[in-house]
Amino acid sequence: MNISEPTENANVLESRSQIEVDYQLKIKLQSAFNKGLSHFRQQVKAPKKNGHVGYKTKSGGKNYDYVLLEDLIKAIDEGLKDTGLAWYQDCETANGVVRVRTIVTHENGYSKSSSWMEFKTSGNPQDAGSAMTYAKRYSLGTTFGVSSEADDDGQQATKAAPSNRTAQQPAHRNNGTQQNNCQPLPVTKQQATTLNGLFEAMSKAASAPIEAVRNGYLEKLNVSQVNDLMHDGANQLISLVTAQLKKQSEKGNSND
């Protein structure tokens, strides 16, 4: 008689039970994530195409209108209100190749990443900046299903800068081929409000002064105030604090 058999069977059953629990939890988290996306699609408003590109070809001139990255971000952030969703982007450059992906997170800790968007450039800083801008805009737009362009203005990001800026474009704004979007955008008012609420919740959950909690998180990104954060950094902190709040809550429930 093999006396270890009952223990082995018990371990197998326990393992299967844990897999089932994990699967059910994943389904629950994914369902909340999808519900947030559905809410987003119901309230998001299409941004205006304020970007204008004009360039010469052998057959004459061509013009394209598209959504500026800053306007796309504003529209998406407005649409994400009360959905429990947030987002950030990974941005990489190496050997003349730029690539971007968009990560969407839910307050329950569930997240999804888009595939990498890659463009090969000449290696020139201006070309790399143009390609990065286009990649970030295209990745963000396709991830959330928000149209950001009327035509193939990606050609400008990987081949050449526009020959001129059209008169309709405001003088204080750069078009997508002139911006170097490796410079991050600042934190939004909505992000700042969300973070302050999360810091307060963590303060109560950890029984710690809110100043200590806030400063501890902000130091991770080498800033002293929420308003000093950049957009991507703010989204990363939102995801981090949300996940740790979830763990804190689970820990508290297990001690009940």
C-alpha positions in Angstrom: 0.0 0.0 0.0 1.3 3.4 -0.9 0.7 5.6 2.1 1.5 8.8 0.2 -1.3 8.3 -2.2 -4.0 10.1 -0.1 -1.8 13.1 0.4 -0.9 13.2 -3.3 -4.6 13.1 -4.3 -5.4 15.8 -1.8 -2.7 18.0 -3.3 -4.1 17.4 -6.8 -7.6 18.3 -5.7 -6.3 21.4 -3.9 -4.4 22.5 -6.9 -7.4 22.0 -9.2 -9.6 24.0 -6.7 -7.1 26.9 -6.7 -7.0 26.9 -10.5 -10.8 27.1 -10.5 -10.8 29.9 -8.0 -8.1 31.8 -9.9 -10.1 31.3 -13.1 -13.3 32.6 -11.6 -11.5 35.6 -10.1 -10.0 36.4 -13.5 -13.4 36.2 -15.2 -14.8 38.6 -12.5 -12.0 41.1 -12.9 -12.2 40.9 -16.7 -16.0 41.5 -16.6 -15.5 44.7 -14.5 -12.8 45.8 -17.0 -15.1 45.2 -20.0 -17.9 47.0 -18.2 -15.6 50.0 -17.8 -14.7 50.0 -21.5 -18.4 49.8 -22.4 -19.1 52.8 -20.1 -16.2 54.6 -21.8 -17.5 54.0 -25.3 -20.9 55.4 -24.3 -19.6 58.7 -23.0 -16.4 59.4 -25.1 -16.7 62.2 -27.6 -14.8 62.2 -30.8 -12.0 64.8 -30.7 -11.7 67.4 -33.4 -9.0 67.1 -36.1 -7.0 70.3 -35.3 -3.7 69.0 -36.8 -3.0 69.9 -40.4 -0.2 68.6 -42.6 0.7 69.7 -46.1 3.5 68.3 -48.3 4.4 68.1 -52.0 4.4 65.1 -54.2 5.2 64.5 -57.9 1.5 64.9 -58.7 1.1 68.1 -56.7 0.3 68.9 -53.0 -1.6 66.9 -50.4 -3.1 67.9 -47.1 -4.2 65.7 -44.2 -6.2 66.6 -41.1 -5.7 64.6 -38.0 -6.2 64.7 -34.2 -3.4 66.1 -32.2 -2.0 63.8 -29.5 -2.9 66.3 -26.8 -6.5 66.5 -28.0 -6.8 62.7 -28.3 -5.5 62.3 -24.7 -8.0 64.9 -23.4 -10.9 63.2 -25.2 -10.0 59.8 -23.8 -9.3 61.1 -20.3 -12.7 62.8 -20.3 -14.4 59.6 -21.6 -12.7 57.5 -18.8 -14.4 59.4 -16.0 -16.2 57.1 -13.5 -15.2 54.0 -15.5 -12.5 52.8 -13.1 -10.1 52.7 -16.0 -6.7 54.4 -16.5 -3.9 54.1 -19.1 -0.3 54.7 -19.7 2.2 54.0 -22.5 5.6 52.4 -22.8 7.9 54.3 -25.2 11.2 52.9 -26.5 13.9 53.9 -29.0 16.8 51.8 -30.2 18.9 51.7 -33.4 16.6 54.0 -35.2 13.5 52.0 -34.3 10.8 53.6 -32.1 8.0 51.5 -30.5 5.1 52.2 -28.3 2.4 50.2 -26.6 -0.6 51.2 -24.6 -1.6 49.6 -21.2 -5.1 50.0 -19.9 -5.6 49.3 -16.2 -8.7 48.9 -14.0 -9.0 49.9 -10.4 -9.4 46.3 -9.5 -5.9 45.5 -10.7 -6.8 43.9 -14.0 -5.0 45.3 -17.1 -4.5 44.7 -20.8 -1.6 45.7 -23.1 -1.8 46.5 -26.8 0.7 45.1 -29.2 3.8 47.1 -29.8 3.6 49.7 -32.5 7.0 50.0 -34.3 8.5 52.3 -36.8 11.9 52.3 -38.3 13.4 55.8 -38.8 16.5 57.4 -40.2 17.8 57.8 -36.7 17.6 61.6 -37.0 16.1 63.1 -33.8 13.4 65.0 -35.7 12.4 61.8 -37.6 12.4 59.8 -34.4 10.3 62.3 -32.6 7.8 62.4 -35.5 7.5 58.6 -35.6 7.1 58.5 -31.8 4.3 61.0 -31.9 2.5 59.1 -34.6 3.1 55.7 -32.9 1.8 57.1 -29.5 -1.3 58.7 -31.2 -2.1 55.6 -33.3 -1.6 53.1 -30.5 -3.7 55.1 -28.1 -6.5 55.7 -30.7 -6.7 52.1 -31.8 -6.6 50.8 -28.2 -9.6 52.8 -27.2 -11.3 52.7 -30.6 -11.1 56.5 -31.1 -10.3 57.7 -34.6 -7.3 60.0 -34.6 -6.7 60.6 -38.3 -8.5 61.1 -41.6 -5.8 59.5 -43.8 -2.3 58.1 -43.9 -0.4 60.9 -42.2 1.9 58.2 -40.8 3.8 58.6 -44.0 5.0 61.9 -42.7 6.4 60.4 -39.5 8.6 57.8 -41.3 9.6 59.5 -44.6 9.8 63.3 -44.4 8.8 66.4 -42.5 5.9 68.5 -44.1 6.9 71.2 -46.5 4.8 73.8 -44.7 2.3 74.4 -42.0 -1.2 75.3 -43.2 -2.7 78.6 -42.3 -5.5 76.9 -40.3 -3.1 75.5 -37.7 -2.8 77.7 -34.6 0.7 79.2 -34.3 1.2 78.0 -30.8 0.7 74.3 -31.6 3.0 72.0 -33.4 1.7 69.4 -35.8 2.5 65.7 -35.3 5.6 65.8 -37.4 7.2 68.7 -35.6 6.7 67.5 -32.0 9.1 65.4 -30.2 6.7 63.5 -28.0 9.4 61.8 -26.0 8.8 64.7 -23.7 5.9 63.6 -21.4 2.7 65.5 -21.0 1.7 66.9 -17.6 -0.7 65.4 -15.1 -4.4 66.2 -15.8 -6.9 67.6 -13.3 -8.8 64.3 -13.3 -5.6 62.3 -12.6 -4.7 64.6 -9.7 -8.2 64.2 -8.2 -8.0 60.4 -8.5 -4.5 60.3 -6.9 -5.5 62.5 -4.0 -8.5 60.3 -3.3 -6.3 57.1 -3.4 -3.8 58.7 -1.1 -6.5 59.4 1.4 -7.9 55.9 1.1 -4.5 54.4 1.7 -3.9 56.7 4.6 -7.0 55.3 6.3 -6.3 51.7 5.3 -2.7 51.9 6.7 -3.5 54.1 9.6 -0.8 56.5 8.5 -0.7 60.3 8.1 -1.8 61.2 4.6 1.2 63.5 4.2 3.5 60.5 4.8 1.6 58.3 2.4 1.5 61.0 -0.3 5.2 61.9 0.0 6.2 58.2 0.0 4.5 57.6 -3.3 5.6 60.8 -4.9 9.2 60.2 -4.0 9.1 57.1 -6.2 8.9 59.4 -9.2 11.2 62.0 -7.7 8.5 64.7 -7.3 7.2 66.5 -4.2 3.7 67.5 -5.4 1.0 65.8 -7.4 0.9 68.6 -9.9 4.6 68.0 -10.7 3.8 64.6 -12.1 3.7 63.8 -15.8 0.7 62.1 -17.4 2.3 58.6 -17.7 3.8 58.8 -14.2 0.4 59.7 -12.7 -1.2 56.7 -14.4 1.5 54.4 -13.1 0.9 55.7 -9.5 -2.8 55.3 -9.9 -2.3 51.6 -10.9 0.2 51.1 -8.1 -1.8 52.6 -5.3 -5.0 50.9 -6.5 -3.3 47.5 -6.5 -1.8 48.0 -3.0 -5.2 49.2 -1.7 -6.7 46.0 -3.0 -4.0 43.9 -1.2 -4.6 45.9 2.0 -8.3 45.2 1.8 -7.7 41.5 1.2 -5.3 41.4 4.1 -7.8 43.1 6.4 -10.5 40.7 5.4 -8.3 37.7 6.0 -7.7 38.9 9.6 -11.4 39.2 10.3 
